[in-house]
Amino acid sequence: MKSSLAVPAKLSTILAVTAALLAACGGNGGNNAEGAASSPLGSSGSSASPASSAASKDEGQEKVTIEYWQYEYPAKVSLIDELIKQFEAQNPNITVKQTNFPYDQYNEKVATLVPAGKGPDVINLYYGWLPKYVSSGFLQPLPESAFPASEIERDYYPLVSAAKIDGSYWAIPTAVRTLALFYNKDLFAKAQIGQPPATWEELVDDALKLTQKDAKGQFVVEGLAWEPGAQLHHWYRDGLLPQAGGQDLSEDRRRVLWADSPAGLEAFQYLIDFAVKHKVGTTGVFTDDATAFKTGHAAINIDGSFRLGSLKTDAPDLNYGIAPLPSYKNKSVPSSFWANAIPANVSGAKLEAATKFLQFLTSQEVQEQWVEKVGELPAQKAVATQDKYLNDEKLGAFISQLDNSKAHFFIDETAERTLFVDATNEVLRNHVPVDKAFADLVSKTQKLYDDYWAKADGK
């Protein structure tokens, strides 16, 4: 799977082009999808039925067809197929069709089809995309009667508040993600390291001991897989930065506070040093960080709970463990989530059916199936803190960190990630001083926020 946060760079352009189309086409409740790609697992609903057949009368009861969109990730596609069967058995007058697109096409399809009334009735979105989708008018707030804000804030982990914009919740997750330290037990034993690192200093020491290179200085084993464009940029914002005593954003989400204390540069330097000073890993080794760890070519990887499903399938014999992220002055861990939302043009019987499907997707029964089949963590505290999860050798480390988790408020996830990766490349490849690369990164990131809020305030 690609980085959990990657978003096609074309999105900003597409959103601008489709803004006028949105105003002209909004309010069409009879939406359907066109040109959908087939699921790699033979998913039901690789294309949409005509809008005219979406709702009909049968024996005096209204029947309605709704469409669910998510990107092509095998474990999720397969599970949604199973869940649709369960939901339809409980709701015989509602048919759900699943449509999937390749990850790199996902946002482009949404931005093109949703404004034209041809998109889904329920859509799966990365939480970092929500500000753009909301500001572009693509979504409607969750129905308050079905999803009261007070109940969301009582039952869900606080990180879900990232889906609350302008006083309303626009999406709700089935599961959440945190990052943790994945470590190869066999490589640790070979290096005579008994326990996974628990502090910043121990992580550096262990990574140095675990690194293996050939006679030409090429990596045989990375001590720490190092890919800023994967999960490491999250590790910086909501892990390393607050652990060092710094802050991410101001309370009103308008100012980037990384440079407001020495902690910001300290955390950035710490992350850069793994590649530049300690030389325990670098970009592009063994394809990417996940592949390097999966194939035994990385001893440690900072990765998400979502990786459990693919490791179980792709590397069933890998002898690995999971530990909480090493800490420093404070404890903090990055978190994120994919959430389900309802497009703005869904109404009437379709809206009622979409709401029922959303309620089903957030039920305890479905959250538990999600843990088993995908590896992501239950979004509701009461579900996640069951003994069977807290005591699980793989899930326990993730769940134990949720109370210290943070979810960065993205203005433009693609642009923010790209700026971070560019800054690390400036140091790694162009030998720009770390403090200069950091200052440029903060300045450019702040401009993204300034531009976003200027547009939002001008509405």
Secondary structure, DSSP 8 states (H G I E B T S, - for coil): ---TT---TTHHHHHHHHHHHHHHHTT-------S-B--TT--S-SS---GGGSEEEETTEEEEEEEEEEE--HHHHHHHHHHHHHHHHH-TTEEEEEEEE-HHHHHHHHHHHTTTT-S-SEEEEEGGGHHHHHHTT-EE---TTTS-HHHHHHHB-GGGGGGEETTEE--EESEEEEEEEEEEHHHHHHTT--S---BHHHHHHHHHHH-EE-TTS-EEEBSS---IIIIIHHIIIIIIHHHTT--SB-TTS--B-GGGSHHHHHHHHHHHHHHHTS-S--TTTTSSHHHHHHTTSBSEEEEETTHHHHHHHH-TT--EEEE---BSSS--EEEE-EEEEEETT--HHHHHHHHHHHHHHTSHHHHHHHHHHT--EESBHHHHTSHHHHT-TTHHHHHTTGGGEE----S-HHHHHHHHHHHHHHHHTT---HHHHHHHHHHHHHHHHHHHHHHHHT-
